[in-house]
Amino acid sequence: MDNVKNNYKALLMEFEEASQFYQRTGLSRLLAHSLENLERFERLFVNCYSLEELEELQVELETQGLVLA
């Protein structure tokens, strides 16, 4: 599960960087791509585990300052 958490963290950090890039440049392609990656991860996570476990993971990562706003 640590590998799964690390992958999710990386995707959230990628999204944060893409969001900042979009705010600076107005270019949305990178932001859309990172959002698609997050959505794909979350769908697969729910299929393999459960929605409740995804919510628990999100709360855990939120306490570390990683949150999708």
A tleap script that builds the chain and sets N, CA, C and O, in Angstrom:
source leaprc.protein.ff14SB
mol = sequence {
  NMET ASP ASN VAL LYS ASN ASN TYR LYS ALA
  LEU LEU MET GLU PHE GLU GLU ALA SER GLN
  PHE TYR GLN ARG THR GLY LEU SER ARG LEU
  LEU ALA HIE SER LEU GLU ASN LEU GLU ARG
  PHE GLU ARG LEU PHE VAL ASN CYS TYR SER
  LEU GLU GLU LEU GLU GLU LEU GLN VAL GLU
  LEU GLU THR GLN GLY LEU VAL LEU CALA
}
set mol.1.N position { 0.822 -1.204 0.000 }
set mol.1.CA position { 0.000 0.000 0.000 }
set mol.1.C position { 0.862 1.263 0.000 }
set mol.1.O position { 0.417 2.309 -0.473 }
set mol.2.N position { 2.080 1.184 0.519 }
set mol.2.CA position { 2.962 2.359 0.506 }
set mol.2.C position { 3.244 2.818 -0.915 }
set mol.2.O position { 3.312 4.018 -1.180 }
set mol.3.N position { 3.409 1.872 -1.828 }
set mol.3.CA position { 3.653 2.217 -3.219 }
set mol.3.C position { 2.444 2.949 -3.818 }
set mol.3.O position { 2.598 3.903 -4.581 }
set mol.4.N position { 1.265 2.496 -3.466 }
set mol.4.CA position { 0.035 3.129 -3.949 }
set mol.4.C position { -0.045 4.557 -3.418 }
set mol.4.O position { -0.363 5.482 -4.165 }
set mol.5.N position { 0.244 4.738 -2.126 }
set mol.5.CA position { 0.221 6.075 -1.524 }
set mol.5.C position { 1.237 6.986 -2.199 }
set mol.5.O position { 0.941 8.144 -2.498 }
set mol.6.N position { 2.423 6.465 -2.435 }
set mol.6.CA position { 3.463 7.271 -3.082 }
set mol.6.C position { 3.061 7.670 -4.497 }
set mol.6.O position { 3.332 8.790 -4.929 }
set mol.7.N position { 2.421 6.763 -5.215 }
set mol.7.CA position { 1.957 7.087 -6.569 }
set mol.7.C position { 0.885 8.176 -6.534 }
set mol.7.O position { 0.887 9.091 -7.358 }
set mol.8.N position { -0.021 8.065 -5.574 }
set mol.8.CA position { -1.081 9.066 -5.451 }
set mol.8.C position { -0.484 10.423 -5.070 }
set mol.8.O position { -0.881 11.455 -5.611 }
set mol.9.N position { 0.465 10.415 -4.141 }
set mol.9.CA position { 1.151 11.658 -3.765 }
set mol.9.C position { 1.800 12.306 -4.983 }
set mol.9.O position { 1.687 13.515 -5.187 }
set mol.10.N position { 2.475 11.500 -5.784 }
set mol.10.CA position { 3.149 12.023 -6.977 }
set mol.10.C position { 2.143 12.636 -7.941 }
set mol.10.O position { 2.408 13.685 -8.529 }
set mol.11.N position { 0.998 11.995 -8.107 }
set mol.11.CA position { -0.029 12.533 -8.995 }
set mol.11.C position { -0.599 13.846 -8.458 }
set mol.11.O position { -0.867 14.771 -9.224 }
set mol.12.N position { -0.783 13.921 -7.142 }
set mol.12.CA position { -1.288 15.162 -6.550 }
set mol.12.C position { -0.271 16.290 -6.689 }
set mol.12.O position { -0.645 17.433 -6.954 }
set mol.13.N position { 0.999 15.983 -6.516 }
set mol.13.CA position { 2.041 17.006 -6.673 }
set mol.13.C position { 2.143 17.434 -8.140 }
set mol.13.O position { 2.356 18.610 -8.435 }
set mol.14.N position { 1.990 16.470 -9.057 }
set mol.14.CA position { 1.993 16.794 -10.483 }
set mol.14.C position { 0.829 17.726 -10.816 }
set mol.14.O position { 0.988 18.680 -11.577 }
set mol.15.N position { -0.328 17.448 -10.247 }
set mol.15.CA position { -1.482 18.298 -10.478 }
set mol.15.C position { -1.231 19.707 -9.942 }
set mol.15.O position { -1.579 20.690 -10.596 }
set mol.16.N position { -0.638 19.806 -8.773 }
set mol.16.CA position { -0.337 21.112 -8.180 }
set mol.16.C position { 0.594 21.917 -9.084 }
set mol.16.O position { 0.377 23.108 -9.309 }
set mol.17.N position { 1.621 21.265 -9.595 }
set mol.17.CA position { 2.554 21.941 -10.506 }
set mol.17.C position { 1.844 22.374 -11.794 }
set mol.17.O position { 2.061 23.480 -12.289 }
set mol.18.N position { 1.004 21.498 -12.322 }
set mol.18.CA position { 0.264 21.818 -13.549 }
set mol.18.C position { -0.696 22.977 -13.309 }
set mol.18.O position { -0.888 23.821 -14.184 }
set mol.19.N position { -1.295 23.016 -12.128 }
set mol.19.CA position { -2.201 24.099 -11.785 }
set mol.19.C position { -1.460 25.434 -11.715 }
set mol.19.O position { -1.940 26.451 -12.217 }
set mol.20.N position { -0.303 25.415 -11.095 }
set mol.20.CA position { 0.506 26.632 -11.020 }
set mol.20.C position { 0.960 27.072 -12.408 }
set mol.20.O position { 0.965 28.266 -12.708 }
set mol.21.N position { 1.340 26.126 -13.251 }
set mol.21.CA position { 1.744 26.434 -14.623 }
set mol.21.C position { 0.580 27.081 -15.384 }
set mol.21.O position { 0.760 28.061 -16.107 }
set mol.22.N position { -0.611 26.512 -15.203 }
set mol.22.CA position { -1.792 27.072 -15.858 }
set mol.22.C position { -2.052 28.506 -15.389 }
set mol.22.O position { -2.365 29.379 -16.199 }
set mol.23.N position { -1.924 28.743 -14.100 }
set mol.23.CA position { -2.158 30.088 -13.570 }
set mol.23.C position { -1.158 31.096 -14.120 }
set mol.23.O position { -1.499 32.258 -14.340 }
set mol.24.N position { 0.083 30.651 -14.345 }
set mol.24.CA position { 1.107 31.548 -14.885 }
set mol.24.C position { 0.947 31.791 -16.376 }
set mol.24.O position { 1.186 32.898 -16.858 }
set mol.25.N position { 0.541 30.754 -17.112 }
set mol.25.CA position { 0.587 30.841 -18.567 }
set mol.25.C position { -0.773 30.849 -19.257 }
set mol.25.O position { -0.896 31.329 -20.383 }
set mol.26.N position { -1.782 30.324 -18.593 }
set mol.26.CA position { -3.091 30.194 -19.228 }
set mol.26.C position { -3.202 28.962 -20.117 }
set mol.26.O position { -4.251 28.719 -20.714 }
set mol.27.N position { -2.125 28.181 -20.210 }
set mol.27.CA position { -2.140 26.959 -21.018 }
set mol.27.C position { -2.692 25.811 -20.177 }
set mol.27.O position { -2.226 25.565 -19.064 }
set mol.28.N position { -3.684 25.114 -20.715 }
set mol.28.CA position { -4.405 24.128 -19.905 }
set mol.28.C position { -4.101 22.673 -20.239 }
set mol.28.O position { -4.590 21.782 -19.545 }
set mol.29.N position { -3.323 22.403 -21.263 }
set mol.29.CA position { -3.089 21.019 -21.684 }
set mol.29.C position { -2.458 20.180 -20.571 }
set mol.29.O position { -2.903 19.059 -20.325 }
set mol.30.N position { -1.440 20.697 -19.899 }
set mol.30.CA position { -0.770 19.972 -18.829 }
set mol.30.C position { -1.728 19.739 -17.654 }
set mol.30.O position { -1.723 18.671 -17.042 }
set mol.31.N position { -2.535 20.732 -17.353 }
set mol.31.CA position { -3.511 20.616 -16.277 }
set mol.31.C position { -4.540 19.525 -16.600 }
set mol.31.O position { -4.868 18.706 -15.742 }
set mol.32.N position { -5.035 19.517 -17.810 }
set mol.32.CA position { -6.013 18.506 -18.219 }
set mol.32.C position { -5.400 17.103 -18.148 }
set mol.32.O position { -6.044 16.157 -17.693 }
set mol.33.N position { -4.173 16.985 -18.594 }
set mol.33.CA position { -3.491 15.685 -18.567 }
set mol.33.C position { -3.314 15.198 -17.130 }
set mol.33.O position { -3.558 14.026 -16.842 }
set mol.34.N position { -2.898 16.069 -16.244 }
set mol.34.CA position { -2.694 15.650 -14.853 }
set mol.34.C position { -4.024 15.298 -14.187 }
set mol.34.O position { -4.072 14.388 -13.359 }
set mol.35.N position { -5.085 15.993 -14.527 }
set mol.35.CA position { -6.398 15.688 -13.981 }
set mol.35.C position { -6.893 14.327 -14.490 }
set mol.35.O position { -7.501 13.564 -13.740 }
set mol.36.N position { -6.631 14.036 -15.751 }
set mol.36.CA position { -6.987 12.725 -16.302 }
set mol.36.C position { -6.226 11.610 -15.583 }
set mol.36.O position { -6.791 10.555 -15.296 }
set mol.37.N position { -4.965 11.840 -15.297 }
set mol.37.CA position { -4.171 10.842 -14.576 }
set mol.37.C position { -4.734 10.603 -13.175 }
set mol.37.O position { -4.826 9.460 -12.728 }
set mol.38.N position { -5.105 11.670 -12.491 }
set mol.38.CA position { -5.707 11.531 -11.165 }
set mol.38.C position { -7.022 10.765 -11.234 }
set mol.38.O position { -7.276 9.878 -10.420 }
set mol.39.N position { -7.841 11.108 -12.194 }
set mol.39.CA position { -9.131 10.433 -12.336 }
set mol.39.C position { -8.938 8.944 -12.616 }
set mol.39.O position { -9.635 8.106 -12.044 }
set mol.40.N position { -8.000 8.620 -13.489 }
set mol.40.CA position { -7.715 7.226 -13.817 }
set mol.40.C position { -7.249 6.467 -12.568 }
set mol.40.O position { -7.714 5.360 -12.298 }
set mol.41.N position { -6.332 7.070 -11.814 }
set mol.41.CA position { -5.837 6.442 -10.592 }
set mol.41.C position { -6.986 6.181 -9.618 }
set mol.41.O position { -7.110 5.083 -9.077 }
set mol.42.N position { -7.824 7.195 -9.398 }
set mol.42.CA position { -8.902 7.063 -8.425 }
set mol.42.C position { -9.922 6.014 -8.845 }
set mol.42.O position { -10.432 5.275 -8.003 }
set mol.43.N position { -10.224 5.943 -10.131 }
set mol.43.CA position { -11.156 4.903 -10.615 }
set mol.43.C position { -10.579 3.511 -10.374 }
set mol.43.O position { -11.276 2.621 -9.888 }
set mol.44.N position { -9.314 3.330 -10.712 }
set mol.44.CA position { -8.677 2.031 -10.510 }
set mol.44.C position { -8.572 1.697 -9.029 }
set mol.44.O position { -8.765 0.547 -8.636 }
set mol.45.N position { -8.269 2.688 -8.211 }
set mol.45.CA position { -8.173 2.472 -6.765 }
set mol.45.C position { -9.507 1.976 -6.231 }
set mol.45.O position { -9.552 0.999 -5.483 }
set mol.46.N position { -10.599 2.644 -6.608 }
set mol.46.CA position { -11.924 2.251 -6.127 }
set mol.46.C position { -12.270 0.844 -6.625 }
set mol.46.O position { -12.899 0.074 -5.899 }
set mol.47.N position { -11.874 0.503 -7.842 }
set mol.47.CA position { -12.134 -0.841 -8.358 }
set mol.47.C position { -11.372 -1.904 -7.580 }
set mol.47.O position { -11.893 -2.994 -7.345 }
set mol.48.N position { -10.146 -1.595 -7.180 }
set mol.48.CA position { -9.306 -2.568 -6.471 }
set mol.48.C position { -9.561 -2.580 -4.972 }
set mol.48.O position { -9.455 -3.630 -4.339 }
set mol.49.N position { -9.890 -1.449 -4.402 }
set mol.49.CA position { -10.088 -1.334 -2.960 }
set mol.49.C position { -11.548 -0.944 -2.715 }
set mol.49.O position { -12.438 -1.785 -2.831 }
set mol.50.N position { -11.796 0.305 -2.382 }
set mol.50.CA position { -13.172 0.782 -2.186 }
set mol.50.C position { -13.168 2.305 -2.148 }
set mol.50.O position { -12.126 2.943 -1.992 }
set mol.51.N position { -14.353 2.861 -2.295 }
set mol.51.CA position { -14.488 4.314 -2.219 }
set mol.51.C position { -14.125 4.794 -0.820 }
set mol.51.O position { -13.506 5.846 -0.665 }
set mol.52.N position { -14.503 4.039 0.185 }
set mol.52.CA position { -14.194 4.422 1.557 }
set mol.52.C position { -12.688 4.482 1.789 }
set mol.52.O position { -12.194 5.391 2.456 }
set mol.53.N position { -11.961 3.515 1.239 }
set mol.53.CA position { -10.504 3.518 1.403 }
set mol.53.C position { -9.862 4.682 0.654 }
set mol.53.O position { -8.862 5.238 1.109 }
set mol.54.N position { -10.434 5.055 -0.496 }
set mol.54.CA position { -9.935 6.227 -1.211 }
set mol.54.C position { -10.150 7.475 -0.369 }
set mol.54.O position { -9.261 8.321 -0.274 }
set mol.55.N position { -11.315 7.597 0.239 }
set mol.55.CA position { -11.592 8.748 1.089 }
set mol.55.C position { -10.638 8.784 2.279 }
set mol.55.O position { -10.181 9.858 2.669 }
set mol.56.N position { -10.335 7.629 2.859 }
set mol.56.CA position { -9.382 7.571 3.971 }
set mol.56.C position { -8.000 8.017 3.512 }
set mol.56.O position { -7.310 8.744 4.227 }
set mol.57.N position { -7.597 7.587 2.329 }
set mol.57.CA position { -6.303 7.985 1.782 }
set mol.57.C position { -6.267 9.489 1.527 }
set mol.57.O position { -5.260 10.142 1.802 }
set mol.58.N position { -7.343 10.030 1.012 }
set mol.58.CA position { -7.404 11.466 0.761 }
set mol.58.C position { -7.294 12.256 2.060 }
set mol.58.O position { -6.609 13.278 2.103 }
set mol.59.N position { -7.956 11.798 3.113 }
set mol.59.CA position { -7.871 12.472 4.407 }
set mol.59.C position { -6.447 12.393 4.941 }
set mol.59.O position { -5.918 13.377 5.457 }
set mol.60.N position { -5.829 11.230 4.819 }
set mol.60.CA position { -4.444 11.061 5.273 }
set mol.60.C position { -3.502 12.009 4.538 }
set mol.60.O position { -2.650 12.645 5.159 }
set mol.61.N position { -3.649 12.104 3.233 }
set mol.61.CA position { -2.772 12.970 2.454 }
set mol.61.C position { -3.088 14.445 2.683 }
set mol.61.O position { -2.209 15.301 2.583 }
set mol.62.N position { -4.346 14.731 2.989 }
set mol.62.CA position { -4.720 16.114 3.283 }
set mol.62.C position { -3.995 16.607 4.536 }
set mol.62.O position { -3.601 17.771 4.606 }
set mol.63.N position { -3.821 15.733 5.518 }
set mol.63.CA position { -3.101 16.117 6.732 }
set mol.63.C position { -1.627 16.395 6.437 }
set mol.63.O position { -0.948 17.053 7.224 }
set mol.64.N position { -1.135 15.892 5.303 }
set mol.64.CA position { 0.250 16.136 4.880 }
set mol.64.C position { 0.335 17.340 3.945 }
set mol.64.O position { 1.402 17.648 3.415 }
set mol.65.N position { -0.793 18.018 3.746 }
set mol.65.CA position { -0.798 19.202 2.893 }
set mol.65.C position { -1.029 18.904 1.428 }
set mol.65.O position { -0.914 19.801 0.593 }
set mol.66.N position { -1.351 17.672 1.098 }
set mol.66.CA position { -1.617 17.301 -0.293 }
set mol.66.C position { -3.119 17.123 -0.456 }
set mol.66.O position { -3.711 16.175 0.058 }
set mol.67.N position { -3.709 18.044 -1.174 }
set mol.67.CA position { -5.152 17.992 -1.347 }
set mol.67.C position { -5.508 18.554 -2.712 }
set mol.67.O position { -4.883 19.498 -3.196 }
set mol.68.N position { -6.507 17.965 -3.314 }
set mol.68.CA position { -7.007 18.451 -4.592 }
set mol.68.C position { -8.115 19.440 -4.293 }
set mol.68.O position { -9.180 19.063 -3.803 }
set mol.69.N position { -7.866 20.705 -4.587 }
set mol.69.CA position { -8.852 21.741 -4.266 }
set mol.69.C position { -9.687 22.088 -5.468 }
set mol.69.O position { -10.568 22.942 -5.382 }
savepdb mol mol.pdb
quit
